[in-house]
Amino acid sequence: MLSAGAGLRYPYVRTHTRAGARIMRVTGMNMIAVVGPTAAGKSDLAVELALRLGGEVVNADSMQLYRGMDVGTAKLGMDERRGVPHHLLDVWDVTETASVAEYQRAAREAITEIRARGRVPLLVGGSGLYVRAVLDDLEFPGTDPDLRVRLEAELAEAGPAVLHARLAERDPGAAASILPSNGRRIVRALEVIEMTGRPFTASMPSYARAEGTAQLGLRVPRPELDERIAVRVERMWSAGLVEEVRRLEPYGLRDGRTASRALGYAQVLRVLSGEWSEEQAREETVRATRRFARRQESWFRRDPRVRWIDYDAPVERALDTIDACVS
């Protein structure tokens, strides 16, 4: 099946291998992270870097962890991976609730195994909390079942906007980083605040420099990023997003607390329930994805360790930037 990302290839790709000295320096690194907004070309750049440096990709896109969610997440097909091993794709069923703590454990385990093989781990994706969970000393507070039930009941009754306003009063930083429509994450933030008596953002470590790690961010001018997102959504529809959602619905997609809210999937579910037309769903997917991309940019811009390059720069620019982190 055509990947939704097809046609948005990383430009100037060449297939020759970099000098052995560079490879030897980079293989001594803990990992390379490729981050940035959706539709910037992260997956394709990561494949090219893996081919040049002897690497393997570890997924850091929270929705690509779900089995069967291929078209709407722009998951690379086997041919597009060009023989590069990819880890942590198709891990969860659509009924499972996402767990950053579970992802952290699995990703660190995969990275350890990659390094043990003498390969370079490339952590790739735009889910900022997932990236930080791997790179930093991020610990996850436990849960209080009774408190969680109460907050979820409030969410069901009052809606996410009311709880988001409460979060903004108690922890403006957390509210700024969580979408007002993301009820699950709002509930979690309020739960941690009530359990610990501290802001949710207090559980985030400082941006201490992680030795042996390079974070490479892809920078796309806003008008161009908006256009790339529109093109990507159009291709998702052409590649069969509606059919994919229809196929996943009997497996519990609609009831999945995380998967059902994924961009594109949430909108198509409203088509299948008769609430929206396909045109409405497509237009709202573009709008919602553009809003999400702005939040991704804001998240990664706050991290001073990210080295930014233009999304359409030659791949050698990426290699030189990584070199500067190693030197």
HELIX and SHEET records of a PDB file:
HELIX    1   1 GLY A   20  VAL A   26  1                                   7    
HELIX    2   2 LYS A   42  LEU A   53  1                                  12    
HELIX    3   3 SER A   62  LEU A   65  5                                   4    
HELIX    4   4 MET A   78  ARG A   81  1                                   4    
HELIX    5   5 VAL A  100  ALA A  116  1                                  17    
HELIX    6   6 GLY A  128  LEU A  135  1                                   8    
HELIX    7   7 PRO A  145  ALA A  158  1                                  14    
HELIX    8   8 PRO A  160  ARG A  170  1                                  11    
HELIX    9   9 PRO A  172  SER A  177  1                                   6    
HELIX   10  10 GLY A  183  THR A  196  1                                  14    
HELIX   11  11 PHE A  200  SER A  203  5                                   4    
HELIX   12  12 ARG A  222  ALA A  239  1                                  18    
HELIX   13  13 LEU A  241  LEU A  248  1                                   8    
HELIX   14  14 GLU A  249  TYR A  251  5                                   3    
HELIX   15  15 LEU A  253  ASP A  255  5                                   3    
HELIX   16  16 ALA A  259  ARG A  261  5                                   3    
HELIX   17  17 TYR A  265  LEU A  272  1                                   8    
HELIX   18  18 GLU A  278  ARG A  301  1                                  24    
HELIX   19  19 VAL A  315  VAL A  326  1                                  12    
SHEET    1   A 6 HIS A  86  HIS A  87  0                                        
SHEET    2   A 6 GLY A  55  ASN A  59  1                                        
SHEET    3   A 6 VAL A 120  VAL A 124  1                                        
SHEET    4   A 6 MET A  31  VAL A  35  1                                        
SHEET    5   A 6 THR A 213  ARG A 219  1                                        
SHEET    6   A 6 VAL A 306  ASP A 310  1                                        
END                                                                             
